[in-house]
Amino acid sequence: MKSFTFDASPGRVMFGAGAINHLPREVEQLGASRALVLSTPQQAELASDLSTQLGERSVGIYPHAVMHVPTEVARKAIEEAARLGADCIVAAGGGSTIGLAKAIALQSALPFLAVPTTYAGSEMTPIYGLTEEGLKRTGRDPRVLPKIVIYDPCLTLDLPLKMSIASGFNAIAHAAEALYADNANPISQLMAEEGIRALVHGLPGLKEDLRDLNSRSDCLYGAWLCGAVLGMSNMALHHKVCHVLGGRWNLPHAETHTVILPHVLAYNAAAVPSAMGRIERAMSTPNAVSAIVALMQRLGAPMSLEKLGMKRTDLVRAALLVMELPYHNPRPVTYEAVLALLEDAFTGRVNCS
Ligand code: NAD
């Protein structure tokens, strides 16, 4: 076995149906008594319920999180937290709400507790993003990690099917890249494989019954592991392509990751046989790429950039942007290869050979 370094994320994780009932105790565990509960406007009711559950330990809700964390929204949230005398943040929602809590933690040093309700996995990473005048800048800082995470699958029962499926493949994409990251290690690979296994086991159940608690549990457990490996691994071509498409053309986050996943897997497959072997073991299949494509088709996942609103005429520009400051990738990346990959992703045709 080669030598390696493993950085475990600090923090405490509570997992399970009903885990949210421990919220007041966990806020106390933070040494806090005046929580401000964040959400998007769409999840204001959840924020309100958690605030009620916290009783005297809540100073109110801030249901104004939006995608990509505009600096203005973060500034207003920090002002509101100061005005109310909040001593901790509870972030209930997906990557957008958790992103807002990260921005607050970075700038105010308030501790936060995350209650994730999608499979994006942001709560497990020290990566933050802030958007100013249309430009998103990202960074890494351990201060943006939550002190406590409560994963309660009951809170994910209402995540619509389309979002659940795309969010699940978004998580699988984190794990796939972690498997062949240049800083991959035996522990991160173990977690990535198990994360993929849990998601490919859980996602089909959602298509049958969106509110099936066992399937929801599998997916959320998988999302935790996939988010954790995202946080500890250097990302490669897949994430570079998605950052370009999301940042420059504002394509939807989880759906873009879903569409790109099989194309980058197919591109890298021959260069990373042991990573492919782990995905194949997780999916009980002899071919990772065709199994991912088949699962996407079976679950009605988005398959083409065109359907996400990308224009064919922008593909050349996108390929050029991917080639600027390229990330490490196990197979060398050329402009021609990226353009061909984007053209395939545009139509949804995957080369599974
Ligand atoms: P999101 O947080 O934007 O949520 C999408 C919508 O779904 C929102 O309206 C939200 O309120 C709603 N929603 C969430 N959970 C729900 C539930 N259980 N039931 C009903 N509605 C629900 O989407 P996302 O995909 O979770 O996050 C995307 C954002 O997260 C992007 O900005 C992305 O860049 C960021 N992200 C960051 C990291 C990181 O490590 N920093 C990792 C992954 C994603």
Residues whose N, C-alpha, C, O or C-beta is under 5 A from the ligand:
A	BS01	NAD	T40 Q42 Q43 M67 H68 G93 G94 G95 S96 T97 T117 T118 A120 G121 S122 T125 I127 Y128 L155 T156 D158 L159 H253 A254
